[in-house]
Amino acid sequence: MQLCCWMKTACAVMVAGAVSLTAAGWVTADVQPGDTITKENMDKAADLLTPAMKWYVQNGMPMKIAPYKKIQWPRLYREATEKYAGQVRISPDGREIYNYVAGAPFPNIDTNDPLVAFKIMWNQEQKPAYTDNVGTEWIMRLVNSKGEMERQYGSGFWRRMMWTGRLYADPKPVVPHNPAMRYTEQFGPLFEPNDLKGAGTLSNRYMAMESPDDSYIYLPELRRVRRISVSNRSDAFWGSDYDLDSLWGFNSKVSYWTFRLLGEKEVLAPMHSGKYGDHSIWCAPADGKGGMRAFMPCDIPWEKRPVWVIEGLPTAYSQYAFSKRIMYIDKDTLAPATMEAYDQGGELWKVFFNLFNYTKKPYDGYPTRPLPGGKYDYEDEWAFDPHGMMADLQTAHGCPWDAPSGLTKPSDWVNEWYFNEAVPINTEQAFSINYLIQSAR
């Protein structure tokens, strides 16, 4: 009976969210800095909540409202945009761009442009957060609807290297490769759980429209590398709720989708969480006592953020898990604040959202710098992304992550967030199948 009641509530929230999203016009809700939105007063913020965020609030997540803070692009990214954007061209179907060098491909967005949605997604592909390289350590937990932790995964590494649009390290703006690549990315090797120790994934994103992603997973118990088909990138991996295409909000190849701009609006999103390396961000420990609040963030500021609402249909795939994705692309950062994925029946299924902390100094407020483990300090604000979430709303199952881990003191962190640093694990030689296997040993 309890499960049935929960499902009715969840469905009602999803339907209500869908009605709000597809309404002819959006009206900004009347929330003010200092307000706290809960399930008792969530109607006050109805127009600012995505369908998934309504589900979270309805099930116990509070949202503390803070003022909007403008996020500026890094200086070199801004200068590259001014220098090169005028020469970028897009194909008639929107699936390919030409003459791109660096910065944002399409900084001037016209909502009347028939290719506007594709241009927004190409900006997302070359967003300012990732220009040369980026990486972090991370911990991720599987938490069920009772708030019990089913499993924990940990790794000293997530890393991405951009091969195009480079601004800081030679070679720039392009690392030559045949065929040309846009970026490579690796998760792992894992150091836990024991049965997956050494497991990792490697993905190559090629620039050519007709070239699909090369994605591989190393399985230590089999001592072999398995190639992941393009459609399987939508399948959950390692027994979690995550799929490769959902990571960071949208991690699929732009050329394989059909995009449509649903509208412009404001949504509530965390862009200045202030919780870097702090595991206390979660509303309850995953001990089975706090229920779903164990995969809900508490005590962080949520801002009204201007976004483009983009619908993506996976038109170039067969047997893809999701019928569509809805991305809420932040206008300042060009990145998804939230992504909602729908099942083949058109029902809301999964959500991915980041708990960003855009800042120059993730240890703001401390009197001395650097702290132990605080390796980097920056001229510009960067997308420190210390926490986030992928959740299956149909089963009330969540996968919160912390990066850096949040479970140890800063001096114990292996690879906290870095941007465009000369680290040996983030070079072109380090992204290969052989290295994927070697790093697992």
Protein Blocks (a to p, Z undefined) as FASTA:
>chain_A
ZZmmmmmmmmmmmmmmmmmmmpmbdcdddddehiacdfklmmmmmmmpcfklmmmmmnop
acdddddddddddfklmmmmmmmmmmpccdfkopacehiabdjfblbccfkbmklmmmmm
mmmmmgfklmmbgcdddddddddfkopafbdcddfbdcdddfehiakbccdfbdcddddd
fbdcdedjdfbdfklgoiacdddddfblklccddddddfklopacdddfklmmpceehia
bdfklgghiacdfklpccddfbdcdddddfblopghiaklpmbdcehpnmmmlmccehia
cddddddddddddfkbghifbfbdcddddfklopafbdcdddfkopafbdcdddddddfb
lkgoiabdcdehiabccfbdcdddfbccdddfklopacdddddeklacfklpfbdcdehi
acfklcfklncfklmmmmmZZ
